[in-house]
Every structure is written in structure tokens, then in C-alpha cells.
């Protein structure tokens, strides 16, 4: 088998024309143009799929924001060592309308992601109804909800690096700008 490289940058192995009929199912028609023949049919879909996959991978790596942790001890330790606030989001991610709205209007926005990267450690304490959740994680989240007396969702508890509660937020009108303004009051206050 001889390797051939075409314009999308994907390496294909094809038999030379003189090989057996089975080996000639896939061959490069025009290496510079990226045309591939599969069982006698020119296949552009492979080229488009490869280009789309590469583009999607590049776009998703650029859009990556801060990581939402689920382990409270790990999140608290990271907040302490990095001298940032710990934002704990008590949410019902698959059923709570206000939680979904908060995520859509605030947490998923680039402005919040930029702010969080510089100032926050993010932790999600989720209480899903339809999604499966590990027993240990479920227990941890229930204990945290009792500790911070969570009565409804979404509730955002903001802690300093020593684990002391410095504020509590929920959904608020005004989107990301209002939410960040409230976090700044807590951070500076």
C-alpha cells in the first residue's frame, strides 16, 4: 500500500491501480484537487466532512471558557490557592426554567466567561430530574444545599477563599452586565 495525501490534509491508503479489484475500491483521482473515488463514485462528502470537523475543532477550542467543577473540596482548594472567589451554582439544569434562563443569559456569554477566568472558580451543584448522577455527587450536593439553606433554584452562593459566605444571588434581569456588577460589589465589599 502507498500513502497519498490530499488537500484536506487527511492521509489515505490506496492500492495502486494494478492491485486486486478489492484494493481498487478506494483510490485518489486527483491528489491536488482532493477527489476520491469510492467504488466508482467520486466522493466529495469525505472532503467536506474532514474540513467541517477540523473547523469545528478549531472553533470549539477558541470558545472554551472556564471549567465548571463539581467537586466542592477541589473547587474550594482552587479558590484558596488562586485567591479567587468560589461561585457555587445550585441548579436544576434539566428542569428549572429560571436556571436554564440564567445559563443562557449569563453563564454562556463570553463576557461572563472572561470575568470568571480572572475572578472566579465555578462550581455546579446540580439537582437534575432526568439526568443520572453519581451517588457521591448527589450526596455532596444535598449536604451543600442543607449547609447553605437552599430553598429554591437557581441560587448562587459566593464564597471567599477561606470558604466563608460573602453573598447570595439568583436570577436577575439585566443579563450578564447586571450579574457581573453584583459579583463586583461582593468581590470589593
C-alpha positions as CSV (number, residue, x, y, z in Angstrom):
1,X,0.0,0.0,0.0
2,X,1.2,3.5,-0.7
3,X,0.1,6.6,1.2
4,X,-1.4,9.5,-0.6
5,X,-2.1,12.9,0.9
6,X,-4.9,15.2,-0.5
7,X,-5.8,18.8,0.1
8,X,-7.9,18.4,3.3
9,X,-4.8,17.0,5.0
10,X,-6.2,13.5,5.6
11,X,-4.0,10.6,5.0
12,X,-5.5,7.8,2.9
13,X,-4.1,4.4,2.0
14,X,-4.9,3.2,-1.5
15,X,-3.6,0.3,-3.6
16,X,-2.0,1.1,-6.9
17,X,-4.2,0.5,-10.0
18,X,-2.5,-2.7,-10.7
19,X,-3.7,-4.4,-7.5
20,X,-6.6,-6.7,-6.9
21,X,-10.2,-5.4,-7.6
22,X,-10.9,-5.3,-3.8
23,X,-8.0,-3.0,-3.3
24,X,-9.1,-0.6,-6.0
25,X,-12.3,0.4,-4.3
26,X,-10.6,3.5,-2.9
27,X,-8.2,5.5,-5.0
28,X,-7.1,9.1,-5.3
29,X,-8.2,10.5,-8.7
30,X,-6.5,13.9,-8.4
31,X,-4.4,14.3,-5.3
32,X,-4.1,18.1,-5.8
33,X,-7.8,18.5,-6.2
34,X,-8.9,16.2,-3.4
35,X,-11.1,14.0,-5.5
36,X,-11.5,10.4,-4.2
37,X,-13.2,7.6,-6.0
38,X,-15.0,5.0,-3.8
39,X,-16.4,2.0,-5.7
40,X,-16.5,4.1,-8.9
41,X,-18.2,7.2,-7.4
42,X,-16.5,10.5,-6.7
43,X,-16.9,11.3,-3.1
44,X,-16.9,14.9,-2.1
45,X,-18.6,14.2,1.2
46,X,-15.5,12.9,2.8
47,X,-13.7,16.1,2.0
48,X,-16.5,18.3,3.3
49,X,-16.7,16.2,6.5
50,X,-13.0,16.5,7.1
51,X,-13.0,20.2,6.6
52,X,-16.0,20.7,8.8
53,X,-14.5,18.5,11.6
54,X,-11.3,20.5,11.5
55,X,-13.2,23.8,11.5
56,X,-15.5,22.7,14.4
57,X,-12.5,21.5,16.5
58,X,-10.7,24.8,15.9
59,X,-13.8,26.9,16.8
60,X,-14.6,24.9,19.9
61,X,-11.1,25.3,21.3
62,X,-11.2,29.0,20.8
63,X,-14.6,29.3,22.5
64,X,-13.6,27.3,25.6
65,X,-14.5,29.1,28.8
66,X,-13.8,28.4,32.5
67,X,-14.4,24.9,33.7
68,X,-17.4,24.2,35.9
69,X,-16.2,21.9,38.7
70,X,-18.5,19.5,40.6
71,X,-16.2,18.5,43.5
72,X,-16.6,21.0,46.3
73,X,-13.3,20.3,48.1
74,X,-11.4,20.7,44.8
75,X,-13.2,23.9,44.0
76,X,-12.6,25.3,47.4
77,X,-8.9,24.4,47.3
78,X,-8.5,26.0,43.8
79,X,-10.3,29.2,45.1
80,X,-7.9,29.4,48.0
81,X,-4.7,28.8,46.1
82,X,-5.7,31.2,43.2
83,X,-7.1,33.9,45.5
84,X,-10.4,34.0,43.6
85,X,-14.0,33.8,44.8
86,X,-15.9,30.5,44.6
87,X,-19.2,30.8,42.8
88,X,-21.5,27.8,43.6
89,X,-24.5,27.5,41.3
90,X,-27.3,25.4,42.9
91,X,-29.3,24.4,39.8
92,X,-31.8,22.1,38.4
93,X,-30.1,22.0,35.0
94,X,-32.6,19.8,33.2
95,X,-35.9,21.1,34.6
96,X,-35.6,24.5,36.2
97,X,-36.7,27.2,33.7
98,X,-35.0,30.1,35.6
99,X,-31.8,28.1,35.8
100,X,-31.8,27.4,32.1
101,X,-32.5,31.1,31.5
102,X,-29.6,32.2,33.8
103,X,-27.3,29.9,31.9
104,X,-28.4,31.2,28.6
105,X,-28.4,34.9,29.5
106,X,-25.3,35.0,31.8
107,X,-23.1,31.9,32.2
108,X,-22.8,31.1,28.5
109,X,-21.9,34.6,27.4
110,X,-18.3,35.5,26.5
111,X,-18.3,38.5,28.9
112,X,-19.1,36.2,31.9
113,X,-16.5,33.6,30.8
114,X,-13.8,36.3,30.6
115,X,-14.8,37.7,34.0
116,X,-14.9,34.2,35.5
117,X,-11.5,33.3,34.2
118,X,-10.0,36.2,36.0
119,X,-12.0,36.4,39.2
120,X,-13.9,33.1,40.0
121,X,-13.7,29.4,40.5
122,X,-17.0,28.0,39.2
123,X,-18.8,25.0,40.8
124,X,-22.1,23.5,39.8
125,X,-24.3,21.8,42.4
126,X,-26.9,20.2,40.2
127,X,-30.2,18.6,41.2
128,X,-31.3,17.0,37.9
129,X,-34.5,15.1,37.5
130,X,-33.9,13.3,34.2
131,X,-30.1,13.0,34.1
132,X,-28.3,10.3,36.0
133,X,-26.0,11.4,38.8
134,X,-23.3,9.6,40.8
135,X,-24.4,8.7,44.3
136,X,-21.4,10.5,45.9
137,X,-22.0,13.7,43.9
138,X,-25.7,13.6,44.8
139,X,-24.9,13.2,48.5
140,X,-22.3,16.1,48.3
141,X,-24.9,18.4,46.6
142,X,-27.6,17.6,49.2
143,X,-25.2,18.3,52.1
144,X,-24.2,21.6,50.5
145,X,-27.8,22.6,50.0
146,X,-28.5,21.9,53.7
147,X,-25.4,23.7,54.8
148,X,-26.3,26.9,52.8
149,X,-30.1,26.5,53.4
150,X,-31.0,26.5,49.7
151,X,-34.8,27.0,49.3
152,X,-35.1,27.3,45.5
153,X,-33.3,27.3,42.2
154,X,-31.3,28.9,40.9
155,X,-29.4,30.0,44.0
156,X,-25.8,31.3,43.6
157,X,-23.7,31.2,46.8
158,X,-20.4,33.2,46.6
159,X,-17.6,32.2,49.0
160,X,-14.2,33.7,49.7
161,X,-11.0,31.6,49.5
162,X,-11.5,30.6,53.2
163,X,-15.0,29.2,52.5
164,X,-16.9,32.0,54.2
165,X,-20.1,33.0,52.5
166,X,-19.9,36.6,51.3
167,X,-23.1,36.7,49.2
168,X,-26.1,35.0,47.6
169,X,-27.6,35.7,44.2
170,X,-30.3,34.3,42.0
171,X,-31.7,35.0,38.6
172,X,-31.9,38.8,37.9
173,X,-33.0,40.9,35.0
174,X,-30.3,42.8,33.0
175,X,-28.3,39.8,31.8
176,X,-24.5,39.5,32.1
177,X,-23.8,43.1,32.9
178,X,-26.1,43.2,35.9
179,X,-24.8,39.9,37.2
180,X,-21.2,40.9,36.9
181,X,-22.0,44.2,38.7
182,X,-23.4,42.3,41.6
183,X,-20.4,40.0,41.7
184,X,-18.1,43.0,41.7
185,X,-20.0,44.5,44.7
186,X,-19.4,41.3,46.6
187,X,-15.8,41.0,45.5
188,X,-14.9,44.5,46.5
189,X,-17.2,44.7,49.6
